Amino acid sequence: MISDRISPAMQKLKPYYVIFKHTLRHMLASRKSIFILVTSLSPILIAIIFRLTKHNTRQVIKFIPDMTITFFLMVITVLVSLFYASSIIADEIEDQTLSFLLMRPIHKPKLLLSKFLAYIVGSILFITPSHLIFTLIIATHPKMPENIIFHLSMSVKYLAVIILGLLAYGSIFFVLSVSSKHPILWGLLIAFGWEKITIAIPGNIKKISVIHYLLSISPKQNLSHRTQFLLEKAELTTSWIAITILLIITFAALYCSIQLFHRKEYQ
């Protein structure tokens, strides 16, 4: 009886599961993945070099949070989002495979959400192991006062912030993928133009950026003076407000993508 009830629902979801698998496989096998893999593994190499050189206790304690905020959050998360989310639909348009897909009796919003889910899963598969390995390398340093469990729990918190970043940035770049012929170019202007400029500009304009809210919810323990100065300039927002706004950005951008995708005719 239960299997009979579940089966029709599963049958309806099967085409979107196939789309999810195909998109994820295509993402991981694409040339972009080589660049993403090298970028994701670079913190591990940096951590190994750090372990092989001499540093005082203060430098060791501050290394994980500093690298997480300035490199994982502000560089790797943005690059992964940009190169994956902005190309999911754009690549299919360029390869002229999207029109054949749309000829099937498929619900456009579900198709788009299946692809977005594939982007999120693929991105997490690259970033999560990288940050966990990076954390373990530094957490086992002889001069590190806290135990490994503490640092792994902090890594989970950092990864939660990174995933929120993947959602927010990815949904914005998804809009570009659906609407623009050059999504990566426009994405670069947003990610490394607007997002970085607003940090340095005083006033409320920085609140029209994703990075402002990501920095607001990032753990603040054991930061260097340079990173603390960066956060002070960002004039951070209360954590629960920042999380709410990041989710609103994600859902609003996805809704915009769905509307554009639903109305646009693809040849």
QUIVEN-V148133 format. One record per residue. RES is the residue in one small letter. D_LAST is the distance of its C-alpha to the last C-alpha in Angstrom with 2 decimals. Layout:
res:RES d_last:D_LAST
res:RES d_last:D_LAST
This chain:
res:m d_last:44.38
res:i d_last:42.57
res:s d_last:40.26
res:d d_last:39.49
res:r d_last:38.50
res:i d_last:36.33
res:s d_last:34.56
res:p d_last:32.29
res:a d_last:31.15
res:m d_last:30.53
res:q d_last:28.55
res:k d_last:26.23
res:l d_last:25.82
res:k d_last:25.44
res:p d_last:21.61
res:y d_last:21.45
res:y d_last:24.26
res:v d_last:22.38
res:i d_last:19.39
res:f d_last:22.09
res:k d_last:23.80
res:h d_last:20.78
res:t d_last:19.76
res:l d_last:23.44
res:r d_last:23.97
res:h d_last:21.03
res:m d_last:22.40
res:l d_last:25.91
res:a d_last:25.11
res:s d_last:23.04
res:r d_last:24.80
res:k d_last:24.81
res:s d_last:27.20
res:i d_last:29.82
res:f d_last:29.97
res:i d_last:29.99
res:l d_last:32.69
res:v d_last:34.84
res:t d_last:34.52
res:s d_last:35.40
res:l d_last:38.35
res:s d_last:39.75
res:p d_last:41.76
res:i d_last:43.48
res:l d_last:44.56
res:i d_last:45.75
res:a d_last:47.68
res:i d_last:49.36
res:i d_last:50.43
res:f d_last:51.71
res:r d_last:53.78
res:l d_last:55.28
res:t d_last:56.48
res:k d_last:59.18
res:h d_last:58.40
res:n d_last:60.55
res:t d_last:60.13
res:r d_last:58.51
res:q d_last:55.77
res:v d_last:55.13
res:i d_last:54.91
res:k d_last:52.43
res:f d_last:50.14
res:i d_last:47.93
res:p d_last:47.22
res:d d_last:46.74
res:m d_last:44.29
res:t d_last:42.39
res:i d_last:41.92
res:t d_last:41.48
res:f d_last:39.50
res:f d_last:37.97
res:l d_last:37.02
res:m d_last:36.35
res:v d_last:34.75
res:i d_last:33.64
res:t d_last:32.15
res:v d_last:30.17
res:l d_last:28.94
res:v d_last:27.95
res:s d_last:26.06
res:l d_last:24.36
res:f d_last:23.25
res:y d_last:22.22
res:a d_last:20.93
res:s d_last:18.93
res:s d_last:17.12
res:i d_last:16.43
res:i d_last:12.94
res:a d_last:12.44
res:d d_last:13.33
res:e d_last:10.91
res:i d_last:7.96
res:e d_last:10.03
res:d d_last:10.82
res:q d_last:7.40
res:t d_last:9.39
res:l d_last:8.17
res:s d_last:5.85
res:f d_last:9.19
res:l d_last:11.24
res:l d_last:10.06
res:m d_last:10.97
res:r d_last:14.46
res:p d_last:16.89
res:i d_last:16.65
res:h d_last:17.72
res:k d_last:15.27
res:p d_last:18.28
res:k d_last:20.00
res:l d_last:17.11
res:l d_last:17.09
res:l d_last:20.89
res:s d_last:21.11
res:k d_last:19.30
res:f d_last:21.55
res:l d_last:24.54
res:a d_last:23.72
res:y d_last:23.65
res:i d_last:27.02
res:v d_last:28.62
res:g d_last:27.58
res:s d_last:28.85
res:i d_last:32.09
res:l d_last:32.66
res:f d_last:32.83
res:i d_last:34.83
res:t d_last:37.31
res:p d_last:39.14
res:s d_last:39.27
res:h d_last:41.00
res:l d_last:43.32
res:i d_last:44.48
res:f d_last:44.87
res:t d_last:46.95
res:l d_last:49.12
res:i d_last:49.93
res:i d_last:51.21
res:a d_last:52.68
res:t d_last:55.04
res:h d_last:56.42
res:p d_last:60.24
res:k d_last:60.37
res:m d_last:57.94
res:p d_last:60.13
res:e d_last:57.81
res:n d_last:57.17
res:i d_last:53.95
res:i d_last:53.30
res:f d_last:53.24
res:h d_last:50.65
res:l d_last:48.44
res:s d_last:48.56
res:m d_last:47.62
res:s d_last:44.75
res:v d_last:43.42
res:k d_last:43.67
res:y d_last:41.87
res:l d_last:39.09
res:a d_last:38.71
res:v d_last:38.19
res:i d_last:35.69
res:i d_last:33.67
res:l d_last:33.66
res:g d_last:32.41
res:l d_last:29.58
res:l d_last:28.63
res:a d_last:28.89
res:y d_last:27.34
res:g d_last:24.61
res:s d_last:23.58
res:i d_last:23.54
res:f d_last:21.49
res:f d_last:19.10
res:v d_last:18.47
res:l d_last:17.73
res:s d_last:15.34
res:v d_last:13.26
res:s d_last:13.76
res:s d_last:14.47
res:k d_last:13.23
res:h d_last:16.75
res:p d_last:17.87
res:i d_last:20.78
res:l d_last:22.23
res:w d_last:22.36
res:g d_last:23.59
res:l d_last:26.37
res:l d_last:27.48
res:i d_last:27.79
res:a d_last:29.34
res:f d_last:31.77
res:g d_last:32.12
res:w d_last:32.37
res:e d_last:33.43
res:k d_last:36.20
res:i d_last:37.40
res:t d_last:37.94
res:i d_last:40.39
res:a d_last:42.70
res:i d_last:42.51
res:p d_last:45.17
res:g d_last:44.55
res:n d_last:42.04
res:i d_last:38.94
res:k d_last:38.80
res:k d_last:38.12
res:i d_last:34.57
res:s d_last:33.76
res:v d_last:33.17
res:i d_last:35.79
res:h d_last:38.52
res:y d_last:38.23
res:l d_last:37.88
res:l d_last:41.06
res:s d_last:42.72
res:i d_last:42.49
res:s d_last:43.24
res:p d_last:46.72
res:k d_last:49.17
res:q d_last:51.92
res:n d_last:53.37
res:l d_last:51.22
res:s d_last:52.42
res:h d_last:53.53
res:r d_last:50.49
res:t d_last:48.04
res:q d_last:50.23
res:f d_last:50.15
res:l d_last:46.33
res:l d_last:46.33
res:e d_last:48.98
res:k d_last:46.92
res:a d_last:43.95
res:e d_last:46.16
res:l d_last:44.92
res:t d_last:44.19
res:t d_last:45.81
res:s d_last:44.16
res:w d_last:43.35
res:i d_last:41.83
res:a d_last:39.72
res:i d_last:38.45
res:t d_last:37.66
res:i d_last:35.71
res:l d_last:33.71
res:l d_last:32.77
res:i d_last:31.91
res:i d_last:29.63
res:t d_last:27.90
res:f d_last:27.44
res:a d_last:26.53
res:a d_last:23.83
res:l d_last:22.40
res:y d_last:22.54
res:c d_last:20.73
res:s d_last:17.96
res:i d_last:17.73
res:q d_last:17.69
res:l d_last:14.97
res:f d_last:12.78
res:h d_last:13.77
res:r d_last:13.04
res:k d_last:9.80
res:e d_last:6.57
res:y d_last:3.78
res:q d_last:0.00
